[in-house]
Amino acid sequence: MRYFIIAGEASGDLHGANLMKALRKKDSHASFVGLGGDKMRAEGCDIRVDYRDMAYMGIIAVLQNLGKVKRNLNIAKQSLLKAQLDALILIDYPSFNLKIAKFCKQYIPHTKIIYYIPPKVWAWKKWRVHSIAKYCDEILGIFPFEPAFYAKYGYKCHYVGNPTADCIREFRIKNDELRMNHAEELKIHHSKSIIAILPGSRRSEISHCLPTMLDAARQVAGNEYQIIVAAAPGVENAFYQPFIQGEILTRDTYKVLTEAKAAIVNSGTATLEAALIGCPQTAVYYIAGSKYLEKLLRPIIFSIPNFTLVNIILQSQVIQELIASRFTTENVAHELQRLLYDQKYRTNMLKRYQQLYTILGDTSSANNAADKIYTLISNCDGTNQ
């Protein structure tokens, strides 16, 4: 069978590659084409557009790159028409993917459309739930509360497990194997304790968030701590250099989170990664014009009490959310002090982290998703095998 996969950023590329592996176990003749990155390419996907040319965040960034966005949409549409597909698999990236889903439903109606890792409509832009259900034949959620959310609107969503939890579980297994044989390979060789900074995966959010994150960390670090910045896949080292003043840049995010005493994390999947690894953290998020727009925008865009995945899943404010106008050097430095030196605060946070694995479950999301996708296609008449 022939699959078209669209992943618009680094995490989607990783999860798309893992899904490809799982689909190939079910379907030995599977072939893949799509939009993604190096990980999907390494698994044999014919990449038509690299996600590095797709990851634009915010209205301004999209407007500045409107020509590229239109070009990418056109490439995706033309590729779909030529591909003789059995399935279109969408991974997050909603503004782009919903346009493609609508196009596919209209012009290639025999193709089954699956949304694996649907957008977080339960948090903001709830109206998208209707478009997702209208255009998609299967919705495969990665949070255990998503089926109930879709059911409120009369739609079906299957929980297949969480791919981030899968990645951390695999990392821990490999670490345990190394620890038995090569313990020193696990350590980041530095004499000081570590403060980790995860400034995001897109260039725009890195440039907006990293200066404040670094300023706060420098205030606290002194001579006692080494600050290590985790670089994003697809963003070259040179991009970070104007911001860095003696800090270390690494591309081994999981390892630095394992070794760090605390982390400052740009809100997103990285907050869940830090929690599952067991690193005390605070979450930050930049919103342009937040001083003037925050009160207006929050009730319109956000309809839940918590912003970060960790707090949403645990249904309480386990980690501090320094969002919009609260994202200041002073606030981040104050919270970092608590994370480093308030032992009771740290211990409570780590205890709450342990609940995440229980809630998310321990089955492979990629395998479960592949089962659903393959069954859906196999049960249909007129596939393009």
C-alpha positions in Angstrom: 0.0 0.0 0.0 1.1 3.6 -0.6 1.1 6.1 2.2 1.5 9.9 2.1 2.7 11.4 5.5 2.8 15.1 6.4 4.9 16.2 9.3 5.7 19.9 9.6 8.3 20.0 12.4 11.0 18.0 14.1 8.8 16.0 16.6 6.4 15.1 13.8 9.3 13.9 11.7 10.4 11.6 14.5 6.9 10.3 15.2 6.3 9.8 11.5 9.5 7.7 11.1 8.4 5.5 14.0 5.0 5.1 12.5 6.6 4.1 9.2 8.6 1.4 11.0 5.4 0.1 12.6 3.4 0.1 9.3 6.2 -1.8 7.5 5.8 -4.6 10.1 2.1 -4.8 9.1 2.6 -4.1 5.4 5.8 -5.4 3.9 5.0 -3.8 0.6 4.4 -0.3 2.1 5.8 2.7 0.3 5.9 6.2 1.6 6.0 9.7 0.2 5.4 13.0 1.9 6.6 16.1 3.7 9.0 15.6 6.6 12.6 15.5 7.5 15.8 13.4 7.9 14.3 10.7 10.1 11.4 10.0 7.8 13.8 10.1 4.8 16.1 7.6 6.6 13.1 5.2 6.9 12.6 5.4 3.1 10.1 8.2 2.7 10.3 10.1 -0.6 10.4 13.6 1.0 8.9 16.3 -1.3 9.3 19.2 1.1 11.6 19.3 4.2 9.9 20.4 7.4 12.7 23.0 7.9 11.0 24.9 5.1 7.6 24.6 6.8 8.1 25.4 10.5 6.8 29.0 10.7 5.3 30.0 14.0 2.8 32.9 14.5 0.9 35.2 12.1 3.9 37.5 11.4 6.2 34.6 10.5 3.5 33.0 8.3 2.9 36.3 6.5 6.6 36.9 6.0 6.9 33.4 4.4 3.5 33.4 2.6 5.1 32.6 -0.8 6.8 29.5 0.7 3.6 28.4 2.4 1.7 28.6 -0.8 4.5 26.8 -2.7 4.5 24.0 -0.1 0.7 23.6 -0.3 0.9 23.4 -4.1 3.7 20.8 -3.9 1.7 18.7 -1.5 -1.4 18.9 -3.6 0.3 18.0 -6.8 2.2 15.1 -5.1 -1.1 13.8 -3.7 -2.7 13.8 -7.1 0.1 11.9 -8.7 0.8 9.4 -5.8 -2.1 6.9 -6.3 -2.6 6.8 -2.5 -4.2 4.4 -0.1 -3.9 6.6 2.9 -3.0 10.2 3.8 -1.6 10.4 7.3 -1.5 13.9 9.0 0.7 14.6 12.0 -0.2 17.7 14.0 0.6 20.9 12.0 -3.1 21.8 11.7 -3.3 25.0 9.6 -1.5 23.3 6.8 -2.8 19.8 7.2 -6.5 20.7 7.4 -6.2 22.4 4.0 -4.6 19.3 2.6 -7.3 17.1 4.2 -10.0 19.2 2.6 -8.3 19.0 -0.8 -7.8 15.3 -0.6 -11.4 14.6 0.4 -12.6 16.7 -2.5 -10.3 15.5 -5.3 -9.1 12.0 -4.2 -12.2 10.8 -2.3 -11.1 7.1 -2.3 -8.0 7.9 -0.2 -8.4 7.3 3.5 -7.4 10.2 5.7 -6.0 9.6 9.2 -5.1 12.3 11.7 -2.3 10.8 13.9 -1.5 13.3 16.7 -4.4 15.6 16.0 -4.0 19.3 17.0 -4.8 20.3 20.6 -8.3 21.5 19.9 -9.2 20.7 23.5 -6.9 23.6 24.5 -7.5 26.2 21.9 -9.4 26.7 18.6 -12.1 24.2 19.5 -14.0 24.9 16.3 -11.4 22.9 14.4 -12.9 19.7 15.9 -15.6 19.8 13.3 -13.2 20.1 10.3 -11.1 17.3 11.7 -14.1 15.0 12.0 -15.5 16.1 8.6 -12.3 15.4 6.6 -10.8 12.5 8.5 -11.8 8.8 8.4 -9.8 8.1 11.6 -8.6 10.3 14.5 -5.9 8.8 16.5 -5.3 10.8 19.7 -2.2 10.7 21.9 -3.7 11.8 25.2 -6.1 9.6 27.2 -8.7 12.4 27.6 -9.1 13.0 23.9 -11.8 10.4 23.1 -14.1 11.9 25.7 -13.5 15.4 24.3 -14.4 14.3 20.7 -17.4 12.3 22.0 -18.9 15.5 23.5 -19.3 16.7 19.9 -20.5 13.4 18.6 -17.3 12.3 17.0 -15.0 9.2 17.5 -11.4 9.4 18.5 -9.2 6.4 19.5 -6.4 6.8 22.1 -3.4 4.9 20.8 -0.8 5.8 23.4 1.7 8.7 23.7 4.7 8.8 21.3 6.7 11.0 23.7 6.3 8.5 26.5 7.4 5.8 24.0 10.6 7.8 23.1 11.5 8.4 26.8 10.8 4.7 27.7 13.2 3.6 24.9 15.8 6.1 26.0 15.6 4.8 29.6 16.0 1.2 28.4 19.1 2.1 26.4 20.4 4.1 29.3 20.0 1.2 31.7 21.9 -1.1 29.3 24.7 1.5 29.1 24.7 1.9 32.8 25.5 -1.8 33.3 28.4 -1.7 30.8 29.6 1.8 30.2 28.4 4.1 33.0 30.8 6.9 32.1 29.2 7.3 28.7 26.1 8.5 30.3 27.7 11.5 32.0 28.1 14.9 30.7 31.7 15.6 31.6 31.7 18.8 33.5 32.6 19.7 37.1 29.6 21.9 37.8 25.9 21.0 38.2 23.8 21.8 35.2 20.9 24.1 34.4 19.3 23.0 31.1 17.6 25.4 28.7 15.2 24.1 26.0 14.2 27.2 24.0 12.0 25.5 21.4 12.2 24.0 18.0 11.4 26.9 15.7 13.7 29.8 14.9 11.2 32.4 15.7 10.4 31.1 19.2 14.1 30.5 19.9 15.0 34.1 19.1 12.1 35.4 21.2 12.6 33.1 24.2 16.3 32.3 24.5 17.6 35.7 25.5 15.3 36.0 28.5 15.9 32.3 29.5 19.6 32.9 29.4 19.5 36.1 31.3 17.5 34.4 34.1 19.8 31.4 34.2 22.9 33.6 34.3 21.5 35.5 37.3 21.2 32.2 39.2 24.1 30.1 38.0 27.0 32.1 39.3 30.1 29.9 39.5 28.1 26.9 40.8 26.2 25.9 37.7 27.0 25.3 34.0 24.2 26.4 31.6 23.6 24.0 28.7 21.3 24.9 25.8 19.6 22.1 23.9 19.7 22.8 20.2 16.7 21.9 18.0 17.0 19.4 15.1 17.3 21.3 11.9 18.5 24.5 13.5 22.3 25.0 12.9 24.7 25.9 15.7 25.5 29.2 14.1 21.9 30.4 14.8 22.5 30.1 18.5 25.9 31.8 18.6 24.7 35.5 18.9 22.8 34.5 22.1 25.5 32.4 23.8 28.2 33.8 26.1 30.2 30.8 27.3 27.2 28.4 27.6 27.5 24.9 26.2 25.3 23.9 23.2 24.2 20.3 22.9 22.1 18.2 20.6 21.6 15.4 23.2 18.5 16.8 24.8 17.5 13.7 26.8 21.0 13.2 28.2 21.2 16.8 29.4 17.8 16.6 31.0 18.9 13.4 32.7 22.0 15.2 34.1 20.5 18.6 34.9 19.4 19.7 38.3 16.7 21.9 36.8 15.5 23.1 33.4 13.8 26.2 31.8 11.6 24.8 29.0 9.7 26.5 26.2 6.2 25.2 26.5 5.3 22.3 24.3 6.2 18.7 24.0 9.5 19.4 25.7 7.8 20.0 29.0 6.4 16.4 28.9 9.9 15.1 27.9 11.5 16.8 30.9 8.8 15.5 33.3 9.0 11.9 32.0 12.8 12.0 32.4 12.4 13.5 35.9 14.0 16.9 35.6 12.4 19.7 37.7 11.4 22.5 35.4 9.5 25.7 34.8 7.7 26.4 31.5 7.8 29.6 29.6 6.1 30.9 26.5 6.4 34.2 24.5 3.3 35.9 23.1 3.9 39.0 21.0 2.2 42.1 22.5 1.2 40.1 25.6 1.1 43.2 27.8 -1.8 44.6 25.8 -3.4 41.5 24.3 -3.2 38.8 27.0 -6.5 39.6 28.7 -8.3 39.8 25.4 -6.8 36.7 23.8 -6.8 34.2 26.6 -10.5 33.7 26.9 -10.8 33.6 23.1 -8.0 31.2 22.4 -7.5 29.3 25.6 -10.4 27.7 27.5 -8.6 25.5 30.0 -7.0 26.5 33.3 -3.5 25.1 32.5 -1.3 25.7 29.5 1.4 23.1 29.6 1.0 19.4 28.8 2.3 18.3 32.2 -0.3 20.4 34.1 -3.1 19.5 31.7 -2.5 15.7 32.0 -2.1 15.9 35.8 -5.0 18.4 36.1 -3.1 20.7 38.5 -0.3 23.2 38.4 2.6 21.0 39.0 5.1 23.2 37.1 4.9 27.0 37.0 3.7 28.4 33.7 5.5 31.7 33.0 3.4 32.6 30.0 3.0 35.9 28.1 3.4 38.9 30.5 4.6 36.6 33.3 7.6 35.5 31.1 10.2 37.9 32.5 13.8 37.5 33.6 12.9 38.2 37.2 10.1 35.6 37.3 12.1 32.9 35.6 15.1 33.5 37.9 12.9 33.4 41.0 11.3 30.1 39.9 14.7 28.7 39.0 16.0 29.4 42.5 13.0 27.4 43.9 13.8 24.5 41.6 17.4 24.4 42.6 17.2 25.1 46.4 13.7 24.3 47.7 14.0 20.6 48.4 10.4 20.1 49.4 9.2 21.8 46.2 11.5 19.7 44.1 10.5 16.4 45.8 6.8 17.2 45.3 7.2 17.9 41.7 9.1 14.7 41.1 6.5 12.7 42.9 3.8 14.1 40.7 5.9 13.3 37.6 5.7 9.6 38.4 1.9 9.7 37.8 2.4 10.5 34.1 3.5 7.1 33.0 0.5 5.5 34.8 -1.9 8.0 33.0 -0.3 7.7 29.6 0.0 3.9 29.6 2.9 1.7 28.4 1.8 0.5 25.0 3.5 1.7 21.8 1.5 4.5 20.1 3.2 3.8 16.7 2.2 0.1 16.8 -1.3 0.9 17.9 -1.7 3.6 15.3 -0.3 1.3 12.6 -2.8 -1.4 13.6 -5.7 1.1 13.2 -4.5 2.4 9.9 -3.7 -0.9 8.3 -7.1 -2.3 9.4 -8.9 0.7 8.1 -7.3 0.4 4.7 -7.5 -3.4 4.4 -11.2 -3.4 5.1 -11.9 -1.0 2.2 -12.8 -1.9 -1.3 -10.9 -0.4 -4.2 -7.5 0.3 -2.6 -4.5 1.1 -4.8 -2.3 -1.8 -3.8 
